[in-house]
Amino acid sequence: MSSTLLRSSTVRCALRASTSASSKKARFAGATFVRGKATLPDLPYDYGALEPAISGKIMELHHSKHHQTYVTSLNNASEQMAEAKAKEDVQTQIALQPLINFHGGGHINHTLFWENLAPTSQGGGEPPKGGLSKAINDSYGSLDAFKEKFNAALAGIQGSGWAWLVQDTQTGSVGIKTYANQDAVVGQFRPILGIDAWEHAYYLQYQNRKAEYFKAIWDVVNWKAAENRFK
């Protein structure tokens, strides 16, 4: 997925349809339009491949149910928006925009999240290299110090939301930012690495021990994907 698409304030991210739930594995598709509709991205690993950090059951529900709901709702709202624009119904367009922002953000955020993860056999947990590693060290002193501050930011989210390592497109520097609900990283900042702090991302396995989830997920973070987004 190109950084240009991710920086766009409109939802332009559409991916290939997933394979059947029984297969639980498929290739990850690039961002394309599929007849103008967003589609659920396939995962490049089995649902259980991230265990013990994230259980297979959580991954299955999170991907096939929660993310699918964002995709379905985004498409429904987009169709209603197109009808409203055709009718020049400005009031309905205004009313629909929050739904598109929420479900479109949910689709974009989760698409990035699946890319953010990888089994340990595929490099999950391996530390970043090159320019991204230097940028993190310059801003936080070390990778461990960065993780500590990132986890503190996650723990500080009240309700539902995300924490992101972002890059300022104007200065090139990196930083940690939190976003409420499904707000997407757009505008001045480029998303480099995001972690979902919604309860549906961890509760089935960790219940109220979300700090354990925040700590464990670093074992399966795909820093190679993060490096590809860093400019």
C-alpha positions in Angstrom: 0.0 0.0 0.0 1.5 3.3 -1.0 2.0 6.1 1.5 0.1 8.4 -0.9 -3.0 6.5 -0.4 -2.6 6.4 3.3 -2.1 10.2 3.5 -5.3 10.8 1.6 -8.2 12.1 3.7 -10.7 10.1 1.6 -11.1 6.4 1.8 -9.4 5.1 -1.3 -8.2 1.8 0.1 -9.8 -1.3 -1.5 -8.4 -4.7 -1.4 -9.0 -8.2 -2.8 -11.8 -10.2 -1.3 -10.8 -12.8 1.3 -10.7 -16.5 0.9 -13.2 -18.7 2.8 -13.0 -18.7 6.6 -12.1 -22.4 6.5 -8.8 -21.7 4.8 -7.8 -19.0 7.3 -4.8 -18.0 5.1 -4.2 -16.1 1.9 -2.0 -13.5 0.3 -2.2 -9.9 1.3 -3.4 -7.8 -1.6 -2.2 -4.3 -2.7 -4.5 -1.3 -2.6 -6.8 -1.2 -5.6 -10.3 -0.4 -6.5 -12.7 -3.3 -6.9 -15.7 -1.9 -8.6 -15.5 1.1 -6.4 -16.0 -0.9 -3.2 -13.7 -1.6 -0.2 -13.1 -5.3 0.4 -11.6 -7.2 3.3 -7.9 -7.8 2.9 -6.6 -11.4 3.1 -4.0 -12.2 5.7 -0.5 -13.4 4.8 -0.5 -15.8 7.7 -2.8 -18.2 9.5 -5.0 -16.9 12.3 -3.1 -18.9 14.8 0.4 -18.0 13.5 0.8 -15.1 16.0 0.3 -17.3 19.1 1.0 -17.0 22.0 1.1 -13.2 21.7 -2.3 -13.1 20.0 -4.6 -16.1 20.0 -6.0 -17.6 16.8 -9.5 -17.0 18.0 -9.0 -13.3 18.5 -7.4 -13.0 15.1 -10.3 -14.8 13.5 -12.9 -12.7 15.2 -11.0 -9.5 14.8 -10.4 -10.0 11.1 -13.4 -11.8 9.8 -16.0 -10.1 12.0 -14.9 -6.7 13.2 -12.9 -5.6 10.2 -15.6 -7.0 7.9 -18.2 -4.9 9.7 -16.2 -1.8 8.9 -15.9 -2.8 5.3 -19.6 -3.5 4.9 -20.7 -0.4 6.8 -18.2 1.8 4.7 -19.6 0.5 1.5 -23.2 1.0 2.6 -22.5 4.6 3.7 -20.6 5.3 0.5 -23.5 4.1 -1.6 -25.9 6.4 0.4 -23.4 9.3 0.0 -23.3 8.7 -3.8 -27.1 8.8 -3.9 -27.2 11.9 -1.8 -24.7 13.7 -4.1 -26.7 12.7 -7.1 -29.8 14.3 -5.5 -27.8 17.3 -4.3 -29.0 16.4 -0.8 -26.4 18.3 1.2 -28.1 17.6 4.5 -27.8 13.9 4.1 -24.2 14.2 2.9 -23.3 16.0 6.1 -25.1 13.4 8.2 -23.3 10.5 6.4 -19.8 11.9 6.7 -19.2 10.8 10.4 -20.1 7.2 9.4 -17.7 7.3 6.5 -15.0 8.7 8.6 -15.5 6.1 11.3 -15.9 3.0 9.2 -13.4 4.2 6.6 -10.9 4.8 9.4 -11.6 1.4 10.8 -10.9 -0.2 7.4 -7.7 1.7 6.8 -6.4 1.3 10.4 -7.0 -2.5 10.4 -5.5 -3.0 7.0 -2.3 -1.4 8.3 -2.6 -3.4 11.5 -2.5 -6.7 9.8 0.6 -5.6 7.9 2.1 -4.5 11.2 2.1 -8.1 12.4 4.1 -11.2 11.5 4.8 -14.6 13.0 8.2 -14.9 14.6 9.1 -17.4 11.8 8.6 -14.6 9.3 10.6 -12.0 11.2 8.0 -10.9 13.7 9.6 -9.1 16.7 12.9 -8.5 14.9 14.1 -4.9 15.6 14.0 -2.2 13.0 17.1 -1.4 10.9 18.4 1.5 8.9 16.9 4.9 8.9 13.9 4.0 11.0 16.1 2.5 13.7 18.2 5.7 13.7 15.1 7.9 13.9 13.7 6.0 16.9 17.1 6.1 18.7 17.4 9.9 17.9 13.9 10.6 19.3 13.8 8.1 22.2 17.3 7.0 23.0 16.7 3.3 22.3 14.1 0.8 21.0 13.3 -0.3 24.6 12.8 3.3 25.7 10.5 3.8 22.7 8.4 0.7 23.5 8.1 1.9 27.1 6.7 5.3 26.0 4.5 3.7 23.3 3.0 1.3 25.9 2.4 4.2 28.2 0.6 6.0 25.4 -1.6 2.9 24.8 -2.4 2.6 28.5 -3.4 6.2 28.6 -6.1 5.8 25.9 -9.5 6.3 27.6 -12.1 4.1 25.9 -11.2 2.9 22.4 -8.5 4.0 20.1 -5.1 3.5 18.6 -1.5 4.5 19.3 0.8 5.1 16.3 4.4 5.7 15.5 4.1 8.5 12.9 6.4 10.4 10.7 6.0 14.1 10.3 5.9 14.6 6.5 7.3 18.1 6.9 10.2 17.5 9.2 10.8 13.7 8.7 11.0 13.2 12.4 9.1 10.4 14.2 6.8 10.5 17.2 4.0 8.8 19.1 0.4 9.9 18.7 -2.8 8.5 19.9 -6.1 8.6 18.1 -9.6 8.1 19.4 -12.0 5.5 18.1 -11.1 4.8 14.4 -9.7 8.2 13.5 -7.1 7.6 10.8 -3.6 9.1 10.6 -3.9 11.7 7.8 -2.7 15.1 6.9 0.7 16.1 8.2 1.6 12.7 9.6 2.3 9.4 7.9 1.4 6.2 9.8 4.5 4.0 10.4 3.3 1.5 13.0 0.0 1.2 14.8 -1.4 -0.9 17.6 -5.1 -1.4 18.3 -6.2 -0.6 21.8 -9.8 -1.5 21.3 -11.0 -4.2 23.7 -11.9 -6.5 20.7 -8.2 -6.7 20.0 -7.3 -8.4 23.3 -10.1 -9.0 25.7 -11.0 -12.6 24.8 -7.4 -13.6 25.7 -6.2 -11.0 28.2 -9.5 -9.8 29.7 -8.7 -6.7 31.8 -4.9 -7.3 31.7 -4.4 -5.1 28.6 -0.9 -4.1 29.7 0.1 -7.8 29.1 -1.3 -7.5 25.6 0.6 -4.3 25.0 3.8 -6.0 26.1 3.3 -9.3 24.2 2.4 -7.8 20.9 6.0 -6.5 20.3 7.0 -10.1 19.9 5.1 -10.2 16.6 5.5 -6.7 15.4 6.6 -6.6 11.7 9.2 -3.9 11.7 10.0 -4.6 8.0 6.6 -3.3 7.1 7.2 -0.2 9.2 10.6 0.3 7.5 8.8 0.3 4.2 6.5 3.1 5.2 9.3 5.2 6.6 10.6 7.8 4.2 
